[in-house]
């Protein structure tokens, strides 16, 4: 299992490639479809995910696609299960295994991600269905008082238990501690919180004997809140982000950043600036909205505009894949 996870994790962060996050929950995806003028049915969700997965040339910039439970159980229009179909395209199929964030008892204003109950059995089923990696997202909000140390520890513990269960099942865990952009906090405040969160997560991963070479870290970029009056430059974001990441073990397979609601072009510019920093692990992308929002807008549920949606996705994938190509030889700074 150890070698299997290491080999898959290495493929996930292959040079010049990122991971497409198409794992929105049924509720989230339905809301996005409705806003785009598309009826939020299971079939339209399936059609949209197939549109993304079959974009011409996608494999040139994407190593894997994360799906939700509904999609992994659906089929392409030709009858092939999603996992089999994308694998045939040279793309690794992944699965979101958490069941969402919910208010945490005893911690007012904070949420905890759930889904550990029955996880081992679900991972075994997903592996049989063809998934080779998984994702668990922890969401951490910033205020003047939050997050609490207890809240951070709760998220770190859950992420570590999830990651250990994945590796025991022969599935690569994507570990996603997301410090949210919501709010008016500064870049420095984000850096402080992100450093605390990542330190707690790394400590718990080590305590549960999670192999860093068999996992991918999916953190937020260190960036000011969406309501902050000033915008940091890509160089400032990159410097602060990489500085926080220095605590990660050299053996880590790689870092695949989430976009966190940034405009697509800004997420790409920040990602490109990261490549100026030498690190012992690749710095790539695992974007959701920054990749797929333009595709959804271009398609808008019209069967005659599938190619337009795929072209919009391809444009964003190519921009981000280009941003991570040609980075300096990886080595500790």
C-alpha positions as CSV (number, residue, x, y, z in Angstrom):
1,X,0.0,0.0,0.0
2,X,2.9,2.4,0.9
3,X,4.5,2.1,-2.6
4,X,1.1,2.3,-4.3
5,X,0.3,5.6,-2.6
6,X,3.7,7.0,-3.2
7,X,3.5,6.2,-6.9
8,X,0.0,7.6,-7.4
9,X,0.9,10.7,-5.4
10,X,3.9,11.3,-7.6
11,X,1.7,11.1,-10.7
12,X,-0.8,13.6,-9.2
13,X,1.8,16.3,-8.9
14,X,3.6,15.5,-12.2
15,X,5.5,18.4,-13.7
16,X,3.2,20.8,-15.5
17,X,0.0,19.2,-14.3
18,X,-2.6,20.0,-11.6
19,X,-5.8,18.5,-10.2
20,X,-9.3,19.5,-11.3
21,X,-11.7,19.7,-8.4
22,X,-15.2,18.8,-9.8
23,X,-16.4,17.5,-6.4
24,X,-19.1,20.0,-5.4
25,X,-21.8,18.6,-3.3
26,X,-25.2,18.0,-4.9
27,X,-26.5,21.2,-3.2
28,X,-23.6,23.4,-4.2
29,X,-23.6,22.1,-7.8
30,X,-27.3,22.6,-8.0
31,X,-27.0,26.2,-6.9
32,X,-24.4,26.9,-9.4
33,X,-26.4,25.3,-12.2
34,X,-29.5,27.3,-11.2
35,X,-27.5,30.6,-11.3
36,X,-26.3,29.6,-14.8
37,X,-29.8,29.1,-15.9
38,X,-29.6,25.3,-16.0
39,X,-32.2,23.0,-14.3
40,X,-30.4,21.4,-11.3
41,X,-31.1,17.7,-12.1
42,X,-28.9,14.7,-11.6
43,X,-28.7,14.3,-15.4
44,X,-27.5,17.9,-15.9
45,X,-24.9,17.5,-13.1
46,X,-23.8,14.3,-14.9
47,X,-23.7,16.0,-18.3
48,X,-21.7,18.9,-16.9
49,X,-19.1,16.6,-15.2
50,X,-18.8,14.7,-18.5
51,X,-18.3,17.9,-20.4
52,X,-15.4,18.8,-18.0
53,X,-13.8,15.3,-18.1
54,X,-13.8,15.0,-21.9
55,X,-12.4,18.4,-22.7
56,X,-9.9,17.9,-25.6
57,X,-6.3,17.9,-24.3
58,X,-7.3,18.0,-20.7
59,X,-4.8,15.3,-19.8
60,X,-2.0,17.6,-20.9
61,X,-2.6,19.8,-17.9
62,X,-4.6,17.7,-15.5
63,X,-3.3,14.6,-13.7
64,X,-6.5,13.8,-11.8
65,X,-10.2,14.8,-11.3
66,X,-11.9,14.9,-7.9
67,X,-15.6,13.7,-8.1
68,X,-18.3,13.6,-5.5
69,X,-20.1,10.4,-4.6
70,X,-23.0,11.0,-7.0
71,X,-20.7,11.4,-10.0
72,X,-18.5,8.4,-9.2
73,X,-21.7,6.3,-9.3
74,X,-22.8,7.8,-12.7
75,X,-21.8,6.8,-16.2
76,X,-20.6,8.6,-19.3
77,X,-23.1,8.9,-22.1
78,X,-21.6,5.8,-23.6
79,X,-22.3,3.7,-20.5
80,X,-18.8,3.6,-18.9
81,X,-18.6,4.5,-15.2
82,X,-16.9,7.8,-14.7
83,X,-13.8,6.3,-13.0
84,X,-13.2,3.9,-15.9
85,X,-13.8,6.5,-18.5
86,X,-11.4,9.2,-17.1
87,X,-8.8,6.5,-16.4
88,X,-8.9,5.5,-20.0
89,X,-8.2,9.1,-20.9
90,X,-5.0,9.0,-18.8
91,X,-6.5,10.9,-15.9
92,X,-6.6,9.6,-12.3
93,X,-10.1,9.5,-10.7
94,X,-10.5,10.8,-7.2
95,X,-13.3,11.1,-4.7
96,X,-14.4,13.6,-2.0
97,X,-15.1,11.5,1.2
98,X,-16.1,14.1,3.8
99,X,-19.7,14.8,4.4
100,X,-19.5,18.5,4.8
101,X,-18.8,21.1,7.5
102,X,-21.3,21.5,10.4
103,X,-21.4,23.7,13.5
104,X,-19.1,22.3,16.1
105,X,-20.7,21.7,19.5
106,X,-18.9,23.7,22.2
107,X,-17.2,26.0,19.7
108,X,-19.6,28.9,18.8
109,X,-19.0,30.2,15.4
110,X,-16.8,27.4,14.3
111,X,-17.5,24.4,12.1
112,X,-16.0,20.9,12.0
113,X,-16.0,18.6,8.9
114,X,-17.7,15.3,9.4
115,X,-17.6,11.9,7.7
116,X,-15.2,9.7,9.8
117,X,-18.0,7.3,10.7
118,X,-17.9,4.4,8.3
119,X,-15.0,5.9,6.4
120,X,-13.0,2.7,6.1
121,X,-15.9,0.8,4.4
122,X,-16.6,3.7,2.1
123,X,-12.9,3.9,1.1
124,X,-12.9,0.2,0.3
125,X,-16.0,0.6,-1.9
126,X,-14.5,3.7,-3.7
127,X,-11.3,1.7,-4.3
128,X,-13.4,-1.1,-5.9
129,X,-15.1,1.5,-8.1
130,X,-11.7,2.8,-9.3
131,X,-10.9,5.8,-7.2
132,X,-7.2,6.1,-6.5
133,X,-7.1,9.2,-4.4
134,X,-9.5,11.1,-2.0
135,X,-10.1,14.5,-0.6
136,X,-11.2,15.8,2.8
137,X,-11.7,19.6,3.3
138,X,-11.5,21.4,6.6
139,X,-12.8,24.9,6.6
140,X,-11.3,27.4,9.1
141,X,-12.8,30.9,9.3
142,X,-10.8,34.0,10.5
143,X,-12.2,36.6,12.8
144,X,-10.5,38.7,15.5
145,X,-10.9,35.8,17.9
146,X,-11.2,32.8,15.7
147,X,-10.1,30.1,15.0
148,X,-9.7,28.8,18.5
149,X,-6.9,26.4,19.4
150,X,-9.5,23.7,20.1
151,X,-11.1,24.2,16.7
152,X,-7.7,23.9,15.0
153,X,-6.9,20.7,16.9
154,X,-10.2,19.2,16.0
155,X,-9.7,19.8,12.3
156,X,-6.1,18.5,12.5
157,X,-7.2,15.4,14.3
158,X,-9.9,14.6,11.7
159,X,-7.7,15.3,8.8
160,X,-5.0,12.9,10.2
161,X,-7.5,10.1,10.9
162,X,-8.9,10.5,7.4
163,X,-5.4,10.4,5.8
164,X,-4.3,7.4,7.8
165,X,-7.5,5.5,6.8
166,X,-6.9,6.4,3.1
167,X,-3.4,5.1,3.1
168,X,-4.5,1.9,4.8
169,X,-6.9,1.5,1.9
170,X,-4.3,2.1,-0.7
171,X,-5.8,5.5,-1.6
172,X,-3.8,8.7,-1.7
173,X,-5.2,11.4,0.7
174,X,-5.4,15.0,-0.4
175,X,-5.2,16.9,2.9
176,X,-7.1,20.2,2.6
177,X,-7.0,22.6,5.5
178,X,-8.6,25.7,4.0
179,X,-8.3,29.0,5.8
180,X,-11.1,30.9,4.3
181,X,-10.9,34.2,2.4
182,X,-14.1,35.4,3.9
183,X,-13.7,38.6,6.0
184,X,-11.5,41.7,6.1
185,X,-8.4,40.3,7.6
186,X,-4.9,41.2,6.4
187,X,-2.4,39.0,4.6
188,X,-0.3,39.0,7.9
189,X,-3.3,37.7,9.8
190,X,-3.9,35.0,7.3
191,X,-0.3,34.0,7.5
192,X,-0.5,33.8,11.3
193,X,-3.6,31.6,11.2
194,X,-2.4,29.4,8.3
195,X,0.9,28.7,10.1
196,X,-0.9,27.6,13.2
197,X,-3.3,25.4,11.2
198,X,-0.6,23.8,9.2
199,X,1.6,23.2,12.2
200,X,-1.2,21.4,14.0
201,X,-2.1,19.4,10.9
202,X,1.5,18.3,10.3
203,X,1.9,17.3,13.9
204,X,-1.3,15.1,13.8
205,X,-0.3,13.5,10.5
206,X,3.0,12.5,12.0
207,X,1.3,11.2,15.2
208,X,-0.9,8.9,13.0
209,X,2.1,7.8,11.0
210,X,0.8,9.2,7.7
211,X,3.5,8.8,5.0
212,X,4.1,12.3,3.6
213,X,5.4,10.9,0.3
214,X,2.1,9.2,-0.2
215,X,-0.1,12.3,0.3
216,X,-0.7,15.7,-1.3
217,X,-1.3,18.8,0.8
218,X,-4.0,21.2,-0.5
219,X,-3.7,24.4,1.4
220,X,-5.0,27.9,0.9
221,X,-2.7,30.6,-0.5
222,X,-1.8,33.1,2.2
223,X,-3.8,36.1,1.0
224,X,-5.9,38.9,2.5
225,X,-9.6,38.6,3.1
226,X,-12.0,39.3,0.3
227,X,-13.2,42.5,2.1
228,X,-9.8,43.8,2.9
229,X,-9.3,47.3,1.3
230,X,-5.9,46.5,-0.2
231,X,-4.9,43.7,-2.6
232,X,-1.5,42.0,-2.2
233,X,0.7,41.5,-5.2
234,X,1.5,38.0,-6.5
235,X,5.0,38.4,-5.2
236,X,3.7,39.2,-1.7
237,X,1.3,36.2,-1.7
238,X,4.0,33.9,-3.0
239,X,6.5,35.0,-0.4
240,X,4.1,34.7,2.5
241,X,2.7,31.3,1.3
242,X,6.0,29.6,0.7
243,X,7.3,30.9,4.1
244,X,4.4,29.2,5.9
245,X,5.0,26.0,3.9
246,X,8.6,25.7,5.0
247,X,7.5,23.6,8.0
248,X,6.3,20.8,5.7
249,X,8.5,17.7,5.5
250,X,10.8,17.4,2.5
251,X,9.4,14.0,1.7
252,X,5.9,15.4,1.0
253,X,4.8,14.4,-2.5
254,X,3.6,17.9,-3.4
255,X,1.5,20.9,-2.7
256,X,-1.6,21.6,-4.8
257,X,-3.1,24.9,-3.9
258,X,-6.9,25.6,-3.8
259,X,-8.1,28.8,-5.4
260,X,-10.4,29.7,-2.5
261,X,-12.7,32.0,-4.5
262,X,-10.1,34.1,-6.1
263,X,-10.8,35.4,-9.6
264,X,-9.4,32.9,-12.1
265,X,-6.7,35.3,-13.4
266,X,-5.6,36.3,-9.9
267,X,-5.2,32.7,-8.8
268,X,-3.1,31.9,-11.8
269,X,-0.9,35.0,-11.3
270,X,-0.3,34.0,-7.6
271,X,0.4,30.4,-8.6
272,X,3.0,31.6,-11.2
273,X,4.7,33.7,-8.6
274,X,5.1,30.7,-6.4
275,X,7.3,29.1,-9.0
276,X,10.1,31.7,-8.3
277,X,10.7,30.0,-5.0
278,X,12.7,26.8,-4.7
279,X,11.1,24.2,-2.6
280,X,11.7,20.4,-2.0
281,X,8.2,19.6,-3.4
282,X,6.3,20.8,-6.5
283,X,3.8,23.6,-6.1
284,X,0.9,23.1,-8.4
285,X,-2.9,23.7,-8.4
286,X,-6.1,21.9,-7.5
287,X,-8.7,24.5,-8.4
288,X,-12.4,24.4,-8.5
289,X,-14.1,27.7,-9.3
290,X,-11.0,29.2,-10.9
291,X,-11.1,26.4,-13.5
292,X,-14.8,25.5,-14.0
293,X,-16.7,28.8,-13.5
294,X,-15.8,30.0,-17.0
295,X,-16.7,26.6,-18.5
296,X,-20.1,26.6,-16.8
297,X,-20.8,30.2,-18.0
298,X,-19.8,29.3,-21.6
299,X,-21.9,26.1,-21.6
300,X,-25.0,27.3,-19.7
301,X,-26.8,24.0,-20.3
302,X,-27.0,24.4,-24.1
303,X,-26.1,21.1,-25.9
304,X,-24.8,23.2,-28.8
305,X,-22.3,25.0,-26.6
306,X,-20.5,22.0,-25.1
307,X,-17.4,22.8,-27.2
308,X,-17.5,26.4,-25.9
309,X,-17.6,25.1,-22.3
310,X,-14.7,22.8,-22.9
311,X,-12.7,25.5,-24.6
312,X,-13.2,27.8,-21.6
313,X,-12.0,25.0,-19.3
314,X,-9.0,24.3,-21.5
315,X,-8.0,27.9,-21.5
316,X,-7.9,28.1,-17.7
317,X,-6.1,24.7,-17.4
318,X,-3.5,25.7,-20.0
319,X,-2.9,29.0,-18.2
320,X,-2.3,27.2,-14.9
321,X,-0.3,24.4,-16.3
322,X,1.9,26.9,-18.0
323,X,2.3,28.7,-14.7
324,X,3.8,25.6,-13.1
325,X,6.1,24.6,-16.0
326,X,9.7,25.5,-16.1
327,X,10.0,26.1,-12.3
328,X,13.6,26.0,-10.9
329,X,15.0,22.7,-9.9
330,X,13.3,21.7,-6.7
331,X,15.6,21.8,-3.7
332,X,15.4,23.2,-0.2
333,X,15.9,26.9,0.0
